């Protein structure tokens, strides 16, 4: 039987869950006896349940492959994943106060084709909340960003 | 009963302008999250976490409980006006709420919903006050053996009731438990799954996990769907304050039904995992069953709005009990609230009955006051509330993402949590996309340390024979019964469970 006949998002998710349980159970074998007891008590049944679920998903995929969800991401999903990754990289590199307003503006103006006015107001509001509310108002120091930290020494 | 403590807590709130201010802020925020379909209370709480960071425990907990307790009050708005439930449990309100709107009685339906919600919330609070003296000795009688099995019972219940598939629910619950073991082993101090990363020595941060599992997937889904969150006919009926007051009056005209459904909601809320949808539908069914004119239901009977709305809010009172005293959340929303309480330094569990009663009283009063404030606020802003449902997703996504990253960072002041957030967010999205329930993950993560600690204590005290203690046998019986009930339900409905894909 060809793999692509049964390979879909449901099967992939079930397989991923099974692999997580299996690998965590195998890793637990390397722990001292007391430390591995609970991870194995949960991990082994989790692996067995994962196997049952995977078999069930494969059987289902063989029966009704036409209705199965495609494993490939849609362009809208890919776009959202890219934006979230950009938010992550931006904040990680340049911190909240600098990166967040730029990212909010970019998402709205470039990504979602909102008007310039809405994008600018939203970016300004974001900066006001982060800098004004958190950093100045509540004196909560926000993450400055790894690149900014490195640049400032 | 500690009457002094109870009223001291009320005085603590009402005599402090700061606490009153927090209530006045929290209530509209909670109603906003409830009124926008797709957001919901869980997301509201996780996004509020950065804002309560740094508050003292009492103020932070008061803010969060006030927000949480009025989510369903706001959720009635899109249910009644557009037939789009703001939150899952508000779905039952549609059955008669939407026909009332079509009959030109939108204001009356909203008034009834808000009056019922307020009354239900207050009765829920009074219910806890009444049963706490009875519950306290029971909590204190629980040994580690019962707590270990109670944790398993909680995961089983949530796994069963939060989705169509028991196996998927259990697996996600177990995954939460496994994530709870990512830390230094409490017995030996050995690193478990930490890969020498210092930030994992304290374990997977609950707030980050919740943000990853809920906020990120919801935002991806919202971005993919596009548009406003409520895709419904904008021709909602116009209404005035007179009809709103008539609806509020209906709640008291049907006082027997309001009282009964409030109490049913409280009892259902006490059972972990059963709250939410079950409470509102059971109470709707009760309203139909107890009516002399059941044929009016579905055509715009005001009792059909009152019953689910009283239950929606009163169940929050009931679900506070297992959440606070057993650390077993009464609902997925309570699970997130539990995580936030831990972040604020409040440690739910049996210890609350001994040394945390002051905060318990504050939470109960906060719950009741928030419900009263919500009704007053609704009356003030009633005619404009429907527009909440047309907030465009595009405008919300970037703000929510910023707050999500902020919450993950602030919870432990560790940038590494943002890396964890990304991984859990991706996992959460695929779980959501392929219909794996996510609440059991949070429950597992929260109950993991309790289960492990109780298990080791039980083994040290009694060995494997701890499973034969009377309390433990009762808990095992409950676990077996609940699974048997699930299987019976599947067989009775003559449908295969989702893991066999009857769909």
Interface residues (C-beta under 8 A of the other chain):
Chain A: X9 X10 X13 X16 X17 X20 X21 X24 X27 X28 X31 X32 X34 X35 X37 X38 X39 X42 X43 X45 X46 X49 X50 X52 X53 X56 X60 X63 X64 X69 X74 X76 X77 X79 X80 X81 X83 X84 X85 X87 X88 X91 X92 X96 X100 X103 X104 X107 X108 X112 X114 X118 X122 X126 X130 X134 X138 X140 X142 X143 X146
Chain B: X50 X53 X54 X167 X168 X170 X171 X174 X175 X177 X178 X181 X185 X187 X188 X190 X192 X193 X216 X219 X220 X223 X224 X226 X394 X395 X397 X398 X399 X401 X402 X405 X406 X409 X410 X415 X418 X419 X421 X422 X425 X426 X430 X431 X433 X434 X436 X451 X452 X455 X456 X499 X500 X501
